[in-house]
């Protein structure tokens, strides 16, 4: 989707776990240039749910909230 490097910043990251299951939530700001040479600049709220499977954390669900003004691609 992007041509060249992207800039990504994570803010307000919260992670909670009981050792078997965990979730994280945070706000990510991403900017760069698309493959169509269009500037891209958007902020998302991302929530992930993880399960500890044999010592490795695996994402079992992800929710990405895209503000309406950013949903143009």
C-alpha positions as CSV (number, residue, x, y, z in Angstrom):
1,X,0.0,0.0,0.0
2,X,2.9,2.4,0.7
3,X,5.8,3.5,-1.5
4,X,8.9,4.0,0.6
5,X,9.1,4.3,4.3
6,X,6.2,5.1,6.6
7,X,6.1,6.9,9.9
8,X,4.2,5.2,12.7
9,X,3.7,6.4,16.2
10,X,1.9,4.6,19.0
11,X,0.3,6.6,21.9
12,X,-1.8,5.7,24.9
13,X,-0.8,2.1,24.8
14,X,-2.4,-0.1,27.5
15,X,-1.7,-3.8,27.9
16,X,-3.4,-6.1,30.4
17,X,-2.8,-9.9,30.9
18,X,-3.5,-12.7,33.2
19,X,-0.8,-14.9,31.7
20,X,-3.2,-16.8,29.4
21,X,-5.0,-14.1,27.6
22,X,-4.2,-10.4,27.1
23,X,-5.4,-7.4,25.3
24,X,-3.9,-4.2,24.2
25,X,-5.3,-0.9,23.0
26,X,-3.7,2.2,21.7
27,X,-3.8,5.0,19.2
28,X,-1.6,4.8,16.1
29,X,-0.8,7.6,13.8
30,X,0.5,6.5,10.4
31,X,1.8,8.7,7.5
32,X,3.6,8.2,4.3
33,X,3.0,8.1,0.5
34,X,0.8,5.5,-1.1
35,X,1.8,3.5,-4.2
36,X,-0.4,6.0,-6.2
37,X,1.8,8.9,-4.9
38,X,-1.0,10.2,-2.7
39,X,0.0,11.5,0.8
40,X,-1.5,9.3,3.6
41,X,-2.0,10.6,7.1
42,X,-4.4,8.9,9.5
43,X,-5.0,8.0,13.1
44,X,-6.5,4.7,14.2
45,X,-7.5,3.2,17.5
46,X,-6.4,-0.5,17.5
47,X,-7.5,-3.1,20.0
48,X,-5.9,-6.6,19.9
49,X,-6.7,-9.7,21.9
50,X,-3.9,-12.3,22.4
51,X,-3.8,-15.9,23.6
52,X,-0.7,-17.5,25.0
53,X,-0.2,-20.6,23.0
54,X,2.8,-22.8,24.0
55,X,4.7,-19.7,25.3
56,X,4.0,-17.5,22.2
57,X,1.4,-14.7,22.2
58,X,-0.9,-15.0,19.2
59,X,-3.4,-12.4,18.1
60,X,-6.8,-14.0,18.1
61,X,-8.9,-10.8,17.4
62,X,-8.1,-7.4,16.1
63,X,-10.3,-4.4,15.9
64,X,-9.3,-1.2,14.0
65,X,-11.4,1.9,14.4
66,X,-11.0,4.2,11.5
67,X,-12.4,7.7,11.9
68,X,-14.9,8.4,9.1
69,X,-12.8,11.2,7.5
70,X,-9.9,8.7,7.1
71,X,-11.9,6.0,5.4
72,X,-11.1,7.2,1.9
73,X,-8.9,4.3,0.6
